[in-house]
Amino acid sequence: MRGIAVSDNPDDIGIIEVVIERLEKQRLPRLLALKDKVDNGESLDDYELEFLEHSIVDARDLIPVIDRNPEYQPLAAKVIELHKEISDKALQNG
């Protein structure tokens, strides 16, 4: 898995692999597109807000896995910060 150390917990290994792949291929590109949109002063539509909310809930659900695998805490913190930046800017844009 791309040179990133993973837990010895077999359940965590599978979860982390799936989450990283989903983040790289689906979530991160979409989150960055939303960030560009709000940075340009645009509002998010209902579908985009639903995606953002679902993404935040998924991130919260991963907290126990991240707690058991602290090497992923910096990545998790960056993703959470990206969610916060998008949310804050979306609120400003109305």
N, CA, C and O atoms as a GROMACS GRO file, in nm:
protein
  376
    1MET      N    1   0.082  -0.119   0.000
    1MET     CA    2   0.000   0.000   0.000
    1MET      C    3   0.086   0.125   0.000
    1MET      O    4   0.099   0.188   0.105
    2ARG      N    5   0.144   0.164  -0.106
    2ARG     CA    6   0.213   0.289  -0.128
    2ARG      C    7   0.312   0.328  -0.019
    2ARG      O    8   0.331   0.447   0.005
    3GLY      N    9   0.375   0.232   0.046
    3GLY     CA   10   0.480   0.263   0.141
    3GLY      C   11   0.434   0.321   0.273
    3GLY      O   12   0.517   0.370   0.350
    4ILE      N   13   0.305   0.316   0.302
    4ILE     CA   14   0.254   0.368   0.429
    4ILE      C   15   0.240   0.251   0.524
    4ILE      O   16   0.179   0.150   0.491
    5ALA      N   17   0.298   0.267   0.644
    5ALA     CA   18   0.288   0.161   0.744
    5ALA      C   19   0.144   0.149   0.791
    5ALA      O   20   0.074   0.248   0.806
    6VAL      N   21   0.102   0.027   0.815
    6VAL     CA   22  -0.034   0.005   0.864
    6VAL      C   23  -0.029  -0.078   0.991
    6VAL      O   24   0.072  -0.138   1.024
    7SER      N   25  -0.140  -0.079   1.059
    7SER     CA   26  -0.157  -0.150   1.184
    7SER      C   27  -0.136  -0.299   1.168
    7SER      O   28  -0.144  -0.354   1.058
    8ASP      N   29  -0.107  -0.365   1.281
    8ASP     CA   30  -0.102  -0.510   1.282
    8ASP      C   31  -0.241  -0.570   1.294
    8ASP      O   32  -0.259  -0.691   1.276
    9ASN      N   33  -0.339  -0.487   1.324
    9ASN     CA   34  -0.477  -0.532   1.335
    9ASN      C   35  -0.530  -0.561   1.195
    9ASN      O   36  -0.540  -0.470   1.113
   10PRO      N   37  -0.565  -0.688   1.165
   10PRO     CA   38  -0.610  -0.722   1.030
   10PRO      C   39  -0.735  -0.645   0.987
   10PRO      O   40  -0.749  -0.612   0.870
   11ASP      N   41  -0.824  -0.617   1.080
   11ASP     CA   42  -0.943  -0.539   1.045
   11ASP      C   43  -0.905  -0.398   1.004
   11ASP      O   44  -0.958  -0.344   0.906
   12ASP      N   45  -0.812  -0.338   1.078
   12ASP     CA   46  -0.769  -0.202   1.047
   12ASP      C   47  -0.699  -0.195   0.912
   12ASP      O   48  -0.717  -0.099   0.838
   13ILE      N   49  -0.619  -0.295   0.880
   13ILE     CA   50  -0.546  -0.295   0.753
   13ILE      C   51  -0.644  -0.283   0.636
   13ILE      O   52  -0.625  -0.200   0.547
   14GLY      N   53  -0.746  -0.364   0.636
   14GLY     CA   54  -0.846  -0.360   0.528
   14GLY      C   55  -0.919  -0.227   0.524
   14GLY      O   56  -0.939  -0.170   0.417
   15ILE      N   57  -0.960  -0.178   0.640
   15ILE     CA   58  -1.032  -0.052   0.647
   15ILE      C   59  -0.945   0.062   0.595
   15ILE      O   60  -0.990   0.144   0.515
   16ILE      N   61  -0.821   0.066   0.640
   16ILE     CA   62  -0.730   0.174   0.599
   16ILE      C   63  -0.706   0.171   0.449
   16ILE      O   64  -0.705   0.275   0.384
   17GLU      N   65  -0.685   0.053   0.393
   17GLU     CA   66  -0.663   0.042   0.248
   17GLU      C   67  -0.781   0.097   0.170
   17GLU      O   68  -0.764   0.171   0.073
   18VAL      N   69  -0.901   0.060   0.211
   18VAL     CA   70  -1.023   0.106   0.142
   18VAL      C   71  -1.040   0.256   0.158
   18VAL      O   72  -1.072   0.326   0.062
   19VAL      N   73  -1.019   0.306   0.278
   19VAL     CA   74  -1.037   0.449   0.304
   19VAL      C   75  -0.937   0.533   0.225
   19VAL      O   76  -0.974   0.635   0.167
   20ILE      N   77  -0.812   0.491   0.222
   20ILE     CA   78  -0.708   0.565   0.147
   20ILE      C   79  -0.742   0.564  -0.002
   20ILE      O   80  -0.731   0.667  -0.069
   21GLU      N   81  -0.782   0.450  -0.054
   21GLU     CA   82  -0.816   0.444  -0.196
   21GLU      C   83  -0.936   0.533  -0.228
   21GLU      O   84  -0.935   0.605  -0.327
   22ARG      N   85  -1.037   0.526  -0.143
   22ARG     CA   86  -1.157   0.610  -0.164
   22ARG      C   87  -1.120   0.758  -0.153
   22ARG      O   88  -1.170   0.840  -0.229
   23LEU      N   89  -1.034   0.791  -0.059
   23LEU     CA   90  -0.992   0.930  -0.042
   23LEU      C   91  -0.919   0.980  -0.167
   23LEU      O   92  -0.947   1.088  -0.217
   24GLU      N   93  -0.825   0.900  -0.215
   24GLU     CA   94  -0.746   0.940  -0.332
   24GLU      C   95  -0.830   0.952  -0.459
   24GLU      O   96  -0.814   1.047  -0.536
   25LYS      N   97  -0.918   0.856  -0.481
   25LYS     CA   98  -0.989   0.849  -0.609
   25LYS      C   99  -1.123   0.921  -0.611
   25LYS      O  100  -1.168   0.965  -0.717
   26GLN      N  101  -1.188   0.933  -0.496
   26GLN     CA  102  -1.322   0.989  -0.496
   26GLN      C  103  -1.334   1.114  -0.409
   26GLN      O  104  -1.367   1.222  -0.457
   27ARG      N  105  -1.306   1.098  -0.281
   27ARG     CA  106  -1.335   1.204  -0.186
   27ARG      C  107  -1.248   1.328  -0.205
   27ARG      O  108  -1.300   1.439  -0.215
   28LEU      N  109  -1.118   1.310  -0.210
   28LEU     CA  110  -1.029   1.425  -0.218
   28LEU      C  111  -1.053   1.509  -0.345
   28LEU      O  112  -1.062   1.631  -0.335
   29PRO      N  113  -1.063   1.448  -0.462
   29PRO     CA  114  -1.091   1.530  -0.580
   29PRO      C  115  -1.223   1.608  -0.567
   29PRO      O  116  -1.231   1.724  -0.608
   30ARG      N  117  -1.322   1.545  -0.512
   30ARG     CA  118  -1.453   1.612  -0.495
   30ARG      C  119  -1.443   1.723  -0.390
   30ARG      O  120  -1.497   1.831  -0.410
   31LEU      N  121  -1.375   1.696  -0.279
   31LEU     CA  122  -1.358   1.799  -0.177
   31LEU      C  123  -1.280   1.919  -0.230
   31LEU      O  124  -1.314   2.034  -0.201
   32LEU      N  125  -1.177   1.892  -0.307
   32LEU     CA  126  -1.098   2.003  -0.364
   32LEU      C  127  -1.181   2.085  -0.463
   32LEU      O  128  -1.166   2.207  -0.471
   33ALA      N  129  -1.267   2.019  -0.538
   33ALA     CA  130  -1.356   2.090  -0.630
   33ALA      C  131  -1.455   2.178  -0.552
   33ALA      O  132  -1.484   2.290  -0.593
   34LEU      N  133  -1.506   2.126  -0.441
   34LEU     CA  134  -1.595   2.206  -0.357
   34LEU      C  135  -1.521   2.325  -0.298
   34LEU      O  136  -1.576   2.435  -0.289
   35LYS      N  137  -1.397   2.302  -0.257
   35LYS     CA  138  -1.317   2.413  -0.201
   35LYS      C  139  -1.296   2.521  -0.306
   35LYS      O  140  -1.309   2.640  -0.276
   36ASP      N  141  -1.263   2.482  -0.428
   36ASP     CA  142  -1.247   2.580  -0.536
   36ASP      C  143  -1.376   2.658  -0.556
   36ASP      O  144  -1.373   2.780  -0.575
   37LYS      N  145  -1.488   2.589  -0.552
   37LYS     CA  146  -1.618   2.653  -0.575
   37LYS      C  147  -1.646   2.758  -0.468
   37LYS      O  148  -1.681   2.871  -0.500
   38VAL      N  149  -1.630   2.720  -0.341
   38VAL     CA  150  -1.658   2.817  -0.234
   38VAL      C  151  -1.553   2.928  -0.230
   38VAL      O  152  -1.585   3.042  -0.195
   39ASP      N  153  -1.429   2.896  -0.264
   39ASP     CA  154  -1.325   2.998  -0.269
   39ASP      C  155  -1.354   3.103  -0.377
   39ASP      O  156  -1.309   3.217  -0.368
   40ASN      N  157  -1.431   3.062  -0.479
   40ASN     CA  158  -1.470   3.154  -0.586
   40ASN      C  159  -1.600   3.228  -0.553
   40ASN      O  160  -1.656   3.297  -0.638
   41GLY      N  161  -1.646   3.214  -0.428
   41GLY     CA  162  -1.764   3.287  -0.384
   41GLY      C  163  -1.897   3.222  -0.415
   41GLY      O  164  -2.002   3.281  -0.391
   42GLU      N  165  -1.893   3.101  -0.467
   42GLU     CA  166  -2.017   3.032  -0.503
   42GLU      C  167  -2.075   2.958  -0.382
   42GLU      O  168  -2.003   2.924  -0.288
   43SER      N  169  -2.204   2.935  -0.387
   43SER     CA  170  -2.272   2.856  -0.285
   43SER      C  171  -2.274   2.710  -0.328
   43SER      O  172  -2.262   2.678  -0.446
   44LEU      N  173  -2.288   2.622  -0.230
   44LEU     CA  174  -2.301   2.480  -0.260
   44LEU      C  175  -2.450   2.446  -0.275
   44LEU      O  176  -2.535   2.499  -0.205
   45ASP      N  177  -2.478   2.357  -0.370
   45ASP     CA  178  -2.616   2.314  -0.386
   45ASP      C  179  -2.648   2.201  -0.286
   45ASP      O  180  -2.559   2.155  -0.215
   46ASP      N  181  -2.772   2.159  -0.283
   46ASP     CA  182  -2.815   2.058  -0.185
   46ASP      C  183  -2.737   1.928  -0.199
   46ASP      O  184  -2.701   1.866  -0.099
   47TYR      N  185  -2.711   1.886  -0.322
   47TYR     CA  186  -2.638   1.763  -0.346
   47TYR      C  187  -2.495   1.773  -0.292
   47TYR      O  188  -2.444   1.678  -0.232
   48GLU      N  189  -2.432   1.887  -0.313
   48GLU     CA  190  -2.295   1.908  -0.264
   48GLU      C  191  -2.292   1.915  -0.111
   48GLU      O  192  -2.200   1.861  -0.049
   49LEU      N  193  -2.391   1.980  -0.052
   49LEU     CA  194  -2.399   1.985   0.094
   49LEU      C  195  -2.421   1.847   0.153
   49LEU      O  196  -2.365   1.814   0.258
   50GLU      N  197  -2.501   1.766   0.086
   50GLU     CA  198  -2.524   1.628   0.131
   50GLU      C  199  -2.396   1.546   0.124
   50GLU      O  200  -2.365   1.470   0.215
   51PHE      N  201  -2.322   1.563   0.016
   51PHE     CA  202  -2.192   1.495   0.003
   51PHE      C  203  -2.098   1.536   0.116
   51PHE      O  204  -2.034   1.452   0.178
   52LEU      N  205  -2.091   1.666   0.142
   52LEU     CA  206  -2.003   1.717   0.246
   52LEU      C  207  -2.043   1.661   0.382
   52LEU      O  208  -1.958   1.618   0.460
   53GLU      N  209  -2.171   1.661   0.411
   53GLU     CA  210  -2.219   1.608   0.539
   53GLU      C  211  -2.187   1.459   0.551
   53GLU      O  212  -2.139   1.415   0.656
   54HIS      N  213  -2.212   1.383   0.446
   54HIS     CA  214  -2.185   1.239   0.447
   54HIS      C  215  -2.035   1.213   0.465
   54HIS      O  216  -1.995   1.121   0.536
   55SER      N  217  -1.955   1.293   0.401
   55SER     CA  218  -1.809   1.279   0.411
   55SER      C  219  -1.761   1.307   0.554
   55SER      O  220  -1.671   1.240   0.604
   56ILE      N  221  -1.820   1.407   0.618
   56ILE     CA  222  -1.784   1.440   0.756
   56ILE      C  223  -1.824   1.327   0.851
   56ILE      O  224  -1.747   1.290   0.939
   57VAL      N  225  -1.944   1.273   0.832
   57VAL     CA  226  -1.990   1.161   0.916
   57VAL      C  227  -1.898   1.041   0.899
   57VAL      O  228  -1.861   0.977   0.997
   58ASP      N  229  -1.861   1.011   0.775
   58ASP     CA  230  -1.768   0.900   0.750
   58ASP      C  231  -1.635   0.922   0.820
   58ASP      O  232  -1.578   0.830   0.878
   59ALA      N  233  -1.585   1.046   0.816
   59ALA     CA  234  -1.458   1.078   0.882
   59ALA      C  235  -1.469   1.058   1.033
   59ALA      O  236  -1.378   1.004   1.095
   60ARG      N  237  -1.579   1.100   1.091
   60ARG     CA  238  -1.599   1.080   1.236
   60ARG      C  239  -1.603   0.932   1.271
   60ARG      O  240  -1.550   0.891   1.375
   61ASP      N  241  -1.665   0.852   1.186
   61ASP     CA  242  -1.674   0.708   1.211
   61ASP      C  243  -1.537   0.641   1.212
   61ASP      O  244  -1.521   0.533   1.269
   62LEU      N  245  -1.439   0.704   1.151
   62LEU     CA  246  -1.304   0.647   1.143
   62LEU      C  247  -1.217   0.682   1.263
   62LEU      O  248  -1.104   0.633   1.272
   63ILE      N  249  -1.265   0.764   1.353
   63ILE     CA  250  -1.184   0.806   1.467
   63ILE      C  251  -1.125   0.688   1.546
   63ILE      O  252  -1.007   0.693   1.579
   64PRO      N  253  -1.202   0.583   1.576
   64PRO     CA  254  -1.141   0.471   1.648
   64PRO      C  255  -1.024   0.405   1.572
   64PRO      O  256  -0.925   0.366   1.633
   65VAL      N  257  -1.037   0.394   1.442
   65VAL     CA  258  -0.929   0.335   1.360
   65VAL      C  259  -0.807   0.426   1.363
   65VAL      O  260  -0.694   0.379   1.375
   66ILE      N  261  -0.829   0.556   1.351
   66ILE     CA  262  -0.718   0.652   1.355
   66ILE      C  263  -0.651   0.650   1.492
   66ILE      O  264  -0.529   0.659   1.502
   67ASP      N  265  -0.732   0.639   1.597
   67ASP     CA  266  -0.675   0.634   1.733
   67ASP      C  267  -0.584   0.512   1.750
   67ASP      O  268  -0.483   0.519   1.820
   68ARG      N  269  -0.620   0.401   1.686
   68ARG     CA  270  -0.538   0.279   1.696
   68ARG      C  271  -0.416   0.284   1.602
   68ARG      O  272  -0.324   0.204   1.616
   69ASN      N  273  -0.418   0.376   1.509
   69ASN     CA  274  -0.312   0.387   1.409
   69ASN      C  275  -0.267   0.533   1.399
   69ASN      O  276  -0.298   0.602   1.302
   70PRO      N  277  -0.194   0.580   1.500
   70PRO     CA  278  -0.161   0.722   1.507
   70PRO      C  279  -0.078   0.775   1.391
   70PRO      O  280  -0.071   0.897   1.371
   71GLU      N  281  -0.017   0.688   1.314
   71GLU     CA  282   0.060   0.735   1.198
   71GLU      C  283  -0.030   0.802   1.095
   71GLU      O  284   0.019   0.872   1.006
   72TYR      N  285  -0.162   0.780   1.104
   72TYR     CA  286  -0.258   0.840   1.011
   72TYR      C  287  -0.321   0.967   1.066
   72TYR      O  288  -0.401   1.031   0.997
   73GLN      N  289  -0.285   1.006   1.188
   73GLN     CA  290  -0.345   1.126   1.247
   73GLN      C  291  -0.314   1.253   1.168
   73GLN      O  292  -0.403   1.336   1.153
   74PRO      N  293  -0.192   1.272   1.116
   74PRO     CA  294  -0.168   1.394   1.037
   74PRO      C  295  -0.256   1.400   0.911
   74PRO      O  296  -0.307   1.506   0.876
   75LEU      N  297  -0.272   1.288   0.843
   75LEU     CA  298  -0.358   1.284   0.724
   75LEU      C  299  -0.503   1.313   0.763
   75LEU      O  300  -0.571   1.391   0.697
   76ALA      N  301  -0.550   1.249   0.870
   76ALA     CA  302  -0.688   1.271   0.915
   76ALA      C  303  -0.708   1.418   0.953
   76ALA      O  304  -0.813   1.475   0.921
   77ALA      N  305  -0.611   1.477   1.018
   77ALA     CA  306  -0.622   1.618   1.057
   77ALA      C  307  -0.633   1.709   0.935
   77ALA      O  308  -0.709   1.805   0.936
   78LYS      N  309  -0.558   1.678   0.831
   78LYS     CA  310  -0.563   1.759   0.709
   78LYS      C  311  -0.698   1.746   0.640
   78LYS      O  312  -0.752   1.844   0.589
   79VAL      N  313  -0.754   1.626   0.638
   79VAL     CA  314  -0.885   1.605   0.576
   79VAL      C  315  -0.993   1.677   0.656
   79VAL      O  316  -1.082   1.739   0.598
   80ILE      N  317  -0.985   1.669   0.788
   80ILE     CA  318  -1.082   1.737   0.873
   80ILE      C  319  -1.070   1.889   0.854
   80ILE      O  320  -1.172   1.959   0.848
   81GLU      N  321  -0.949   1.940   0.846
   81GLU     CA  322  -0.929   2.083   0.823
   81GLU      C  323  -0.987   2.125   0.689
   81GLU      O  324  -1.044   2.234   0.678
   82LEU      N  325  -0.972   2.042   0.586
   82LEU     CA  326  -1.029   2.072   0.456
   82LEU      C  327  -1.182   2.080   0.465
   82LEU      O  328  -1.242   2.171   0.408
   83HIS      N  329  -1.244   1.987   0.536
   83HIS     CA  330  -1.389   1.992   0.558
   83HIS      C  331  -1.428   2.123   0.626
   83HIS      O  332  -1.526   2.187   0.588
   84LYS      N  333  -1.352   2.161   0.728
   84LYS     CA  334  -1.382   2.283   0.802
   84LYS      C  335  -1.370   2.406   0.714
   84LYS      O  336  -1.457   2.493   0.717
   85GLU      N  337  -1.265   2.413   0.634
   85GLU     CA  338  -1.247   2.526   0.544
   85GLU      C  339  -1.363   2.537   0.446
   85GLU      O  340  -1.415   2.647   0.423
   86ILE      N  341  -1.404   2.426   0.389
   86ILE     CA  342  -1.515   2.426   0.294
   86ILE      C  343  -1.643   2.470   0.364
   86ILE      O  344  -1.716   2.554   0.313
   87SER      N  345  -1.670   2.412   0.479
   87SER     CA  346  -1.793   2.443   0.554
   87SER      C  347  -1.798   2.590   0.593
   87SER      O  348  -1.900   2.657   0.575
   88ASP      N  349  -1.686   2.641   0.648
   88ASP     CA  350  -1.682   2.782   0.690
   88ASP      C  351  -1.705   2.875   0.574
   88ASP      O  352  -1.782   2.970   0.584
   89LYS      N  353  -1.639   2.847   0.462
   89LYS     CA  354  -1.651   2.933   0.345
   89LYS      C  355  -1.792   2.923   0.284
   89LYS      O  356  -1.847   3.023   0.238
   90ALA      N  357  -1.848   2.804   0.284
   90ALA     CA  358  -1.984   2.786   0.232
   90ALA      C  359  -2.084   2.866   0.314
   90ALA      O  360  -2.177   2.925   0.259
   91LEU      N  361  -2.066   2.868   0.445
   91LEU     CA  362  -2.154   2.947   0.531
   91LEU      C  363  -2.140   3.096   0.502
   91LEU      O  364  -2.239   3.170   0.502
   92GLN      N  365  -2.019   3.140   0.479
   92GLN     CA  366  -1.995   3.282   0.446
   92GLN      C  367  -2.063   3.319   0.314
   92GLN      O  368  -2.119   3.427   0.300
   93ASN      N  369  -2.057   3.226   0.220
   93ASN     CA  370  -2.113   3.254   0.087
   93ASN      C  371  -2.265   3.250   0.087
   93ASN      O  372  -2.330   3.308  -0.001
   94GLY      N  373  -2.321   3.182   0.186
   94GLY     CA  374  -2.467   3.177   0.199
   94GLY      C  375  -2.527   3.090   0.099
   94GLY      O  376  -2.650   3.074   0.096
   0.00000   0.00000   0.00000
